[in-house]
Amino acid sequence: MSREDRFDYLEALGALTAEEARYLKTGGLKDMGLAEKFVENVIGYFQVPLGVATNFVVDGRDLVIPMAVEETSIIAAASKTAKWVRENGTIRTESVGKQIIGQIQLAQVADFARFEKMVLAAKTELLRSVNRDVAHGLVARGGGVEDLQIRQIERPDGKTMAVIHVYADPCDAMGANIINQVCEYLKGPIEQMTGETVTMCILSNLVDSKLTRAIVELRGLDDELGLKIQEASLFAELDPYRAATNNKGVLNGIDPILIATGNDWRAVEAGVHAYAARSGQYRSITRWTYDDGILTGFFEAPIVVGTVGGVTKLHPTAQLCLNMLEIESAAELSRICAAVGLVQNLGALKALTTVGIIEGHMKLHIRNLTIGAGASEPEVPLVQKTTRRDFEDDQADQSAKCG
Ligand code: MEV
């Protein structure tokens, strides 16, 4: 479709209002001063394209997925693979757990057993006071600080480090600011009560208490393809070198949604990679198995996002993208991210085990090369056509040479 037709189509679907379409058509920038509110020493904006991935049906719901990303072919691959799944299978998602984690470190405790006993004995009172004095807003929305756990870490010098894990339900916020405030508030009472010294307080991005799952089931593919995808998955499960690239491909589907909705993608990246290494070896965060004509894909990792707080509500494009997804909660947004990540992974594995990555990627990437070589807008299609033919001839030559 032309860009104009895309707007008409999205408006007809109800994914964009007329006003939102007008805003995007004029470049998607309402207020030049907005950047000053977000970061420091501002000198301008850096533009990243915003596209939509189509054909997604997640948990039975049709979705148009906003993706802000600079890499050619990600959106095309997501849409094409989603079409394959739409026609031959299902995508289901679920959330497991609600609590984010804050850490209070005491670098050296004199007597760990005594420390643990004292903190656990005071747990109810500590939770009551922090919920009253700091997290009352969360409590009013149905969340709040819910638990404390004590961890013992042996240091290389033989002394003992203690870490208090603070668990909180942040509702629809990502919760970074509130959990940091909670931990800093608890520092005083803990030091007074135990006589030990708190070294630092900060959230953890390894949020294994709030996981998101996606499951893809696909029927009707031939055995050869099903088994090849299973083998590619085993490669990523067993070999960290392959796992890193596999997981990068999964995040190709997730990061663009996080960026489009104004979420902290560095936090999600850190959490996903740490979770991928939880066994002591870095592994794939997806798994594909082929059995009895059915290919099943599984994704599980922390994807902690917010639909309130941060820049999500302040950035007009982030707000527009959230509206496009018609979601009710942050949990729903993380489930959509998981679904798109898993589908993106399927698209990559299918390409890698059949035609190879260059075929699809280069067809689209030729446009960038053409512009980079100095072609003007009207020249692009002509140069693209010639370049593609040369590229294909070159490929044919090389295959002939390789016998
Ligand atoms: C490229 O951006 C992503 C892939 O390398 C992912 C993968 O290898 O699975 C194609």
Residues whose N, C-alpha, C, O or C-beta is under 5 A from the ligand:
A	BS01	MEV	T245 N246 G249 A348
